[in-house]
Structures are given as structure tokens and as C-alpha cells.
């Protein structure tokens, strides 16, 4: 994975929460996917939250990996929630790619965790 992004995965209320800081593009999108998936396999739960609130850039490769992540989690019986604040710099790109209607997006981490719990 390139140095463009930093990914940390923590367990929050029994849910794997991946926080992505920086940029997601062709050079690192696949590596980010693998980092996020590993805990989902080793610590199964209701799903995974990917917090993109500190993600400053995402391109089509990054968006494609989010869809791939959703499919792979569903195969494991888990759900994906994304955290993207309304004023995030990546909001418009997600809208243009129709990711905002195809992926489950919440504006805050507590809302994403609550949605997984329901």
C-alpha cells in the first residue's frame, strides 16, 4: 500500500471500525481493502464500518473497492456501513458514482454503529 493513506482498524462496541486517513486511489485501494477485510474474517461480527471522515480523496478505483468490500462482507454474512460527513471533500465524488444510493452511508460513527445494531 502506498503512503497516501493510513488505515487503522479497532473494535468499537463489538464492531470492526476501519478509519481511513488520506487518499484512496489506484495505487493503494486494493491494499486498503485487504487491511479492512482481515479483521472481518478473524473477528466476525454484524458488519464493518469504514470511517471515511478523514479521507481527503477517492478515485474510481477506491469506489470500486468499496463495492467489492460490500460484496465480500455480504458473502461472510456481514454488512458494510460507511461514515461520510455531509461536508466531506469526497461526498461529491461518491454522489457522481451513485455510491451514495448503492452503499449505506451515515454522517457519523454513532449513527453507523446504531444502524448495524438494528
N, C-alpha and C positions, 0 to 999 in steps of 0.2 A: 504494500500500500504506500502511496506517496505521502509526503509530509504536508499535504494540503489540508488534511483533516485529522482530528483526534477523536477517537471513539472510546467511550467508557461504558461498561455495562454493569449495572448494580441491581440488586434485588430490592424492590420497594413494595411493601405490603404483599409479598408473595408473587410479584410480577417482575419479569426481566425488563429493565428500562435501559435502553441504549441512548446515550447522549452523543450527538454528532456535532462537533465544533469545527467550523471551517468550511471548506469547499468539497463538493462531491462531483466528480467528473469522470470521464472515461479512464483516466489513469488510476483511479482508486475505488471506483464504485463496486467492483466485484469483491475487492478485499474487505470493504466495509460490510457488504452482505454476509460474508463468511464470519466476520467478528460478531455480528449481531445474531447469526443463527446458532453459533456454538453453544451459548448458554441455554437457548431454547430447547436444544436436544439434551443437554446434560442436566438442566433444571426445569423440567416441564412444568407448565402452569397454564392458566387460562389464555395466555397470549403474551405478546411483546409490545411494548410501547417504544417507538423511536421518537425521541425528542429532537426535533429539528429547529428549535427556537434559536439556537446559536449557529445554525448553518447559514453561511453568507452567500452561497452559490450552489446551484444544482443544474446540471445539463440533462440532455435526453438520456444519456447512459445511466445517470443517477436515478432518474424517474423510472426507467426500465427496471432497474434493480429493486426499486420499491415494489413494483408489481410482481416481480419474481419472488421477493421476500414474502409477500402476501400469499402467493400460491404455495410456496414451500411450507409456510406455517400452517395453512389450511390442511395440507397433507399430513401434518403432525397433529391435527385436531386443535390447533390454536388459532387465535385471531390476532390481527395487526391493528394497532391504533397509532396514528402519527400525531405529534404535537407541533402545530404550526400557528403561532400567534397571527392574528388578523393583519398586523402591520409588519410582518416578517418580509425580508427582502426577497424570499423565494416564493411568496404567495402568488404573484402574477404568473410565474413560470408554471407552477402547478395548475393554475386555472387554464392556461393556454393548452396544456397537455391533457386537460379533463381529468387530472388526477384528483381534483377536489370533489368530483362527483363519483369517482370509482373507488377511491380509498377512503377509509374512515379517518377523518381529521378532526382534532379537537384543538381549541385555542390554548388550553393549559394542561399541565400534567395531572392535576387532581381530576379534571374532567375526563381525561383519557383513562385513568385508573378506575374511576367510577363506572365508565362505560364498559370496561372489561369485567367488572364485578357484577354487572347486571345481566 
